[in-house]
Amino acid sequence: MIVPNDPCLPLSIDQQLLDAVVKLTGQRDLEALAESLVESITALTNASIVSIYTLGDELGELSAKVVASSNPYEPRGTHITSLKSHTELCECIESQQTNTTNFKNGQRKVYPIFEQGNVSGLLLCEYLQTDLVQSDEILKAIITVYANQQSLLNHQQRDGLTRLYNRTALQNWLGKVLNLDGSENRRADGEAPIGCFALLDIDFFKRINDTQGHLYGDEVLLIFADLMRESFRFNDKLYRYGGEEFVAVLSESDLDTSITVLERFRTIISQHNFAQLNQVTVTIGVSEISPRMQPGKLIECADRALYYGKNHGRNQVNAYEWLEQGKILPSMDDQSQSFKLF
């Protein structure tokens, strides 16, 4: 129960709490939702640092990524590859309870964030003075509002079959990141690429549906999505674009690095044992992401590279920038990487 005249809380806590709820429930983007929670917790408490982590699995180890933080040394996107050395975070996950740790100049609390009964994230609050008592009930209430809104957005922005982000989520991301004044992705030079955008299309997928049936086709899509999750980094964004087409946004990755990652994934798919099929292959088109590109132009560039590959043997990775520079010469060796540079 919230008591407005609690002497340990600001006098306007009731209005601040209402404002926080209104702000959280008004968000339609997962990253903006996390930023709103950081702002709300900071306003409602005397926490000097507030950070939100989302949990994932990378190379078989539980890992975490910062999705929002008031700590300038832990900006959004910071990736903790392994949680083994982060005792407070691990104990919170294992106990599914708030973990409190006292240190020389204050106190640190880690709260679990639940989605569908499982711990999907963590909220860390750091206080510089241990003698100031905080209302855990208020924090837990706000976290519950956040978790409910996050679950709703996940339901709306996830593909029902593969559980990757869907086309709506992709459109939201493109609209937020590209061609926006003051975007967080603006760099000092203003024009430097902020990553790479790849379109992935499963080869001859209609033939799979026609010969094996749509249920088996769905199984191929599920396996393909699982292999994407296993192959790309936690910081990369993965989407089902529609049908047998997928999108991978390789964050903070240059073209050469992205080509290496995508070529490795292409090989993984071609070598995977899909039951009832001799082989499944994928054709990939990729383009650098310039901050000032229009979303439609970015998709068009990757699409041109994709269809170049479709028309020149499939089972290959091509870059739009190579097409523009005239540097691609198709190879006749279908078993190897099907492009050569002059």
C-alpha positions, 0 to 999 in steps of 0.5 A: 500500500502506498502512503503519500505522507511517508516521511521517507518519500518526497511530498509529491510521490503520489503525483510522480507515481501517477506520471510514471505510470502514464508515461510507461503505458504510453510507450510503443517502443521497447527501448523508449519504454526502458528509458522511461523506466530509468527516468521514472525510477530516478525521479521517484527515488534518490538512486544515483544510478539506475540500469536495466538489463535484458537477459540472453544466451550467448555461446551457451552462457547466460549474458546480459545487455544494458537496454537503458542506464543513467550511468555514463560508463554503462551506456545502452548496448553495453554487453556483459558476455558472461554473468559469472563474475557478477554475483549480485545479478546472478543471485537475483536471477537464481532467487527471483528476489531482490538482491541487496548489497552494501558497499563502502559508500552506499547500497546496491539493489537488483530487482528481477523483471518477470515476463510470463513467469520467468526472469527476463531482465534486471533493474539495478539501483545504486544509492550513495547513502544507506541510511535513506530507506527506499520504498521497495513496494513502489519500485516493485509496482513500477517494475510490474507496470513496466514488465506488463507493458514490455510483454504487451509490446513483445506480443505485438512486435514478435512474429507468432511463429519464429518469435523473432521481431516482426515487420512492424518492429523493423519499421519502428526501428528504421523510423527511429534510427534513420534520418532523425535530427539529433539521433543517438546514433549521430557521430562526430562526422555525421555520415559514418555508417552505423552498422549493416542491414542484411536481407536473407531469403531461403532458396526455393522455399516454395518448392519445400512447401509444395513437396513437403507441406506447409507444416514442414515449411514452418519447421524449416522457418523455426530451425532457420530462426533458431540458427540465426539466434545462435549465430548472430551477436546479442547486440544484433537485431533479428527480424522475420520480414515476411514469408521466407525472408528475414532481416539481420541488423548488424550493429556497430559493424563495418561491411567487411566484418558483416560479410564475414559474419553473414558468410559464416551463417550462410555456410551454417545453413548450407551444412545443417541437416534438415530432415527430409531435405538434402540441403537448405540454402540462403541467399543474402544481400547486405548494405551499409546503414548510413544515418541519413538514409531513408528507410525505403532506400536502405531496404532497396539497396539490400534487396538489389544485392539479394536479387543479384545473388538470386539471379546468379546462382543463389546460396551466396552473400553480396553487398550493394556497395560492390554492385555499385562499384562494379566489383562483383564477378559471378563464380561458376563454383556453386560449392564455394563463395559465389563472388570474386573481387577484381 
